[in-house]
Amino acid sequence: MPQPFTTQDFAARMTRAADAAAAAGLAGLLVAPGPDLAYFTGYQPTAITERLTTLLLTPGREPVLVVPKLERPDAERATGAGAVRLSDWSDGEDPYATVAPLLEDGRYGISDNAWAMHLLGLQGARPGTGYTSLTRSLPMLRAVKDADELTRLAAAGAAADAAYGEILTVRFAGRTEREVAADLAALLLEHGHSQVDFTVVGSGPNGADPHHEADDRVIRQGDTVVLDFGGLKDGYGSDTTRTVHVGDDVPEEVRRVHDVVRQAQQAAFEAVRPGIACQEVDRVARAVITEAGYGEYFIHRVGHGIGLTTHEPPYMVEGEEQPLVPGMCFSIEPGIYLPGRFGVRIEDIVTVTGDGGRRFNSTPHELAVVH
C-alpha cells in the first residue's frame, strides 16, 4: 500500500509550479477543482458546483486557496491545506471581488477544466489580466512523476493485468458485450480499483470502433474482441488493451493483422528514451503499420499521458515536439480497424527511464483464445 502524500509533498509541488510559471513568463497560476487541484493540495470538493473555488500560485508569494465559506471545513481537512492560506467568500458576495485583489496585471495559466463563467468573471473583476490554458502554457506541470507516483501507477497496471488474466477464464460466446464489460469492471474493483473509467468490449465489427461502448450485441464463436479497460487505484490510473479471439480456429488474416500491431507496439516501445520527441513514438509505430499496408486503418494517435487521470498530457502524436523526460508516463496503443469486420489494438502503459522505457503492464501480447 503506497504511503499517503504529505503536506510537504504538496508544498513542494506548489513551489515547483510557481517557479515554472515564472520561467514561462506568467504572473501566476489559477488552479480549478479537478485533477490539478488534487495534485497540488489533495483537496477534492465533495461536489464541483458553480461556486468558485481556485488555488492561486504566484511566484515568491504564499499560495492562496479561495473556497466558498460553506466548504471551508472540507478544505481545511485536505492534507495540503497546511501549505496554503485559506480565504473564503459567502453566498450573496461577489467571489471575483475576493480573488481580484490577489491578482496582478498580467497573464495567468489556468486549469483547462476551469468554468468559462469563472474565467470571464475574473477578467471582469481584474481587466488587466489575461489567461492561457495550463496544457498550452505548462504541459509538463504534472507530466513527470516522482517515485511515489510511479509506484502507484505500477500498482494500478498490475491490478489491471490481474483483471485481464481472470477475464480470459470467463465465457465469451453467447454472452453480450455488456455482460463481459460488467465482469471486467467487477474484476478491476476486486483488484483494488476505487473507480472504473471505461470497459470497452468491441466484438466482431464493433471492434473496428476504437471507442465502442459495450452494447447488447451477442458475442459469437469466431469473433475477434478488443478489450480496453482502466480506472483509478490509489488515485492513479490504469489503461490497457488486449485483443482476444473467440474459439480455436483463428483466421489467418486476424493473426496477420494482430502480428502487425504487436510489432508496431514493440517497435514504439523500443524507441522510447530520454530526449526523443513525443511524435517519434507515434511515427515509429505508424511506420510499421503503414509498411504492412494498413496505414489508413490506424486512425488515432499512438498514445496519451496518464496519472491522476487516465488521459492527460503528454500526447504521443504527430506535431508534438516535447522531448521525452524520465518519469513521463504514457500509453503506447497502436491499432488497426477494418470497418465492418474487426479491429485489433494492443496497449501498455510505459514510463521513461534514464536510458529507455519500462512497461507497467506485463500480460502477454500474443493473441489469446477464449471460449
N, C-alpha and C positions, 0 to 999 in steps of 0.2 A: 504494500500500500504506500503510495508516494506521500512524503511529508507535506503538510499544508504550507502554502506560501506565507511569508511573514510580512509584518509591516515594513521591515527594512527592504524586503524584495520589491514591494510596491513603490516605496520611496525611491529606490534606485532606478526603477523603470521610468518614473515621472521625471527625475533629473535627466536621465538619458534622452527622453523625448523633448524636454525643453531645450537641451543643448542642440539636438538635431534640428529643432525649429529655428534656432538662432543661426546655425550653419546654413540653413536653406533660405535665409533672409526673411523669415516670418516673424511677426510680432509675438506670436504665441500659438497655442492650440486650444480648440474648444472641442471637448470630448463628450459625445452624447451617450445615453444609455444603450447598452448592447455590448458586443464583444470588446470594443475599445475601452469602455468604462470598466468592465470586468477585469480587463488586462491590467489597467493602471491602479485600480483601487480594491478590487474584489467585490465591489458593490454592484448588485443587480436589482434594480427596483422590482418590487413584487409584481407590479403591472406597469408597463410602459404606456403612459397616457399622454394627453395633450398638455399636461402641466410640465413646465420647463425644468429640466434637470441638466446641469452641464458642469464639467470639470474644466477649469481654466488653468492651463500650464503656460507660464510666462518665464522666459529666461531670467535667472537671477532673482526671482521672486517666489514667495511661498505659494504652493498650489492652493486653489480655492475650489471647493465643491459647493455649487449652488443647488439647493433642493427645495421642493415645496415643504412648508412647515409641517404638514401632517405626515410627511415621510421622513422627517429628520431622525426620529428614533431608529428607523431601519438603517439609515445611512451611518449613524453613529456606531452601529454594531459591525459594520464592514471592517475587515482586517486592515485595509489601507486607510481607514478614517484617521488613524493616529498620525498620518503623514500629511494631512491637509487641514486647511482652515475651513470649517463649515459655515455657510451663510444660507439663510432661508428666507422665503417670502410666503405670504399668506394669500389665500383666495381673496379676491377683491383688490389686491395690489397688482401693479404692473411688474411682472417678473423681469422685463427687459430693463426697467429702471434700476433694478438691483444689480444686474450684470454690467450695465453701461459704464459706471464709474470704475470698474475693474479693468476696462479695456483702454488701450491706447490707439490712436490713429495708426493705421497700417493694415497689413494683410495677415489673416489668420488661416491656419489649417483647421478644417472642421470635419468631424466624422462623416463618412459617406451616408450613413443612415440617419443623420440629423433631419428633423422635420423642417420642411420648407418654411412653415409659418414661424418657426423659431429663428431661422436664419434671417428672414425678412424683418422680423421684429427687432433683432439685434442691429441690423443695418439701419432701421428707422431710428432706433434709440441712440446710435453712435454712427452718424453718416460718414465719418472719416475712415470707417473700417471696410475691408473687403475680405472675401473668403474663397478658399480653394479646397477641394476635397483632399483628405489625407492620402488616398490612394494615388492621386496625381502628384501631390507635393512631397510626401514622405512614404513611398511604397514599401520601404524596408522597416517601417516602425515596429511591426510585430512579426516580421518575416524570419528573423534569425532567432532560433530557440536556444534557451540556456539548457544546462544539463537536466534540471528538474522537468522542464517541458519535454525534452527528448525522452525522458523516462516515461512520462505519461503517454506520449504518442506511441512509443514502443509497446506499452501495455495495451493500449486501445487496438493496435494492429494485431497483437497476439490473441486478444479476445475475439476479434473478427475472424481470425484464422480458425479458432476453435469452433466458432459458429458454422463456418464453411465445412469443416470436417464432419460435423454432425448432420448438416443438411444433405450431404451425399448419401446418408443412410435412410432418408425418408422416401416414401413412394412419390414419384412424379406423375407417371402415366395414369390418366383417368381422373386426375385432380385439377382444379382450376389454378391459374396463376395466383389468384388472390389467396388461396389456401396455402400455397408454398411460401408466398410472401409473409403470411402471418406466422408460419413456422420460423422463418428467418428472423423476424422481429422478436419472437419469443426467445430464440437462442441468443441473440445479442444481449437481451436483458438478463438472461440466465447467466451469461458470462461477464456480467459486471457493467454493462452499459446502463447509464441512467436515462438516456434519451436515444430513440431511434429516429434518424432523419429521413431515411429512404430505404426501400427494399424493392428494387427493380427486378422483376421476373418477366423476361421477354422471351416467349416461346415461339418457335416457328417464325412466321412472317413478322410477328411483333418484335422479335429480336433485332430487326433492321431499324427500329426506332430507338436511338440511344437513351432517351429519357421516357421510355414507355412506362405508363402507370399500369401496374398489375390489374388485370380485369378478370372477367368470368370465362375467358377462353379456356377450354379444357385441353390440358397438355396431352399430346398423343405420342404413341410409340413412333420413333423415328424423328422426333423434333430435336432441334438444337436450341438450347436455352441459355440466355445470358442472365447471370445473377450479379447484380451490382447493389451493394448494401453498405450501410455505415451509420454512425451516430456518435454520441459523446460518452466517454468513460473518464471519470475523474476530471471532467471539464474539457477534455481534449478529444479530437476527432479520429475516427476510423473511416476508411473508404477503400473498398477492394472490389474487384470484379474478376470472376472466372466464368468460363463458358463450359457447359456440360452437354452431353448428348444422351437422349433417352433411348436405351436399347443398345445391344452389342454391335449391330450392323450399321457402322458409321460410313456414310457415303464418302467416296474419295475426295470429292470437291470440298466437303466440310473439313476433312483432315488437311487438305492443302491450304485452305484459307486460314484455318486455325494455326498452322505451322508458320505462315507468313506473319501473322500477328505476333506469334510468340517470338519469332526472330526480330521483329521490329521493336518489341518491348525490351528484349535483351540488349539489342544494339544501342538503344537510347539510354538504358541503364549504364552500360559500359562507357558511354560518352560523358557521364556526369563527373565533373571535377571542378574545383575552385577556379574561377576566372573565365570560364566559357559563358557566353551569353545564354539566357534562358531560351531564346529562339533556336539555338543549336540543338537542344534536346528534341524539340519538335521536328527540326529538319532531318535529323538522323533517322528517326522512326518513319517519317514520311517518305524518305528516300527508299527505304526497304520495301514499303508497300507499293510505291509508285513503280519501282523496278519490276515488281511481280505482276504489274498490270492492273492493280486495284486502286490506284491513286484517287480516282474520282469517287470512290466509295469510303474514303476516310474523311469524314465531314465535320470533324471538330478538332480543337486544339489537343495537344497530347497530354497536357496536364495543368494542374492548378495547385496553389498552396493549400496548406491545411494547418490547423492549430486549434484555437478556441472555436472556430467554425470549420465546417468540412470543405468550404470553398472560400479562399481568400488569396490575396497576392502572396508570392509572385505567380505569374501565369506563364506556362511553357507554350508560347505561341509565336508565330512569325511576327516580327516587328518589335518584340520585347528584347531590348539590348542590355537589360540589367544583368551584370555578371553574377554567376553563382558564388555563394559565400558559405563557408562551413556553418552548419546549423540551420540552413534553409531546409524546409520540408515540403514536399510536393508529390503529387501523383504522376505516374507515367502510365498512360492508359490508351494506347493505340487501338483502333478498331476498324473493322471492315463491315459494311452494312449493305447487303444486297436486297434492294426493295422488293417486297412481296415474297421473299424467300427465307432468309435467315441472316443473323448477324453474329459477329464474334468480337469480343473485347477481353483484354487481359490487363488488369490494373494492380499495381503495387504502390504503396507509399514509400518514398525514398527520402533520406536525409543526406546532405552534402557533408563529407568528412574532409580531413586535411588533404587527402590525396585521391579522392574518388567519391563513391557513394555507398550507402548502406540501406538495405531494404528493411522495412518494418513488417513486411508480410513474407511468410516462408512456405505457404502452401504450394504444391506443385503447379507448374504452368501447363502440364500436359492436359489434353482433353479428357476430362473424367467421364465415365459412363455411369448413368443412373438408370433406375428402372421404375 
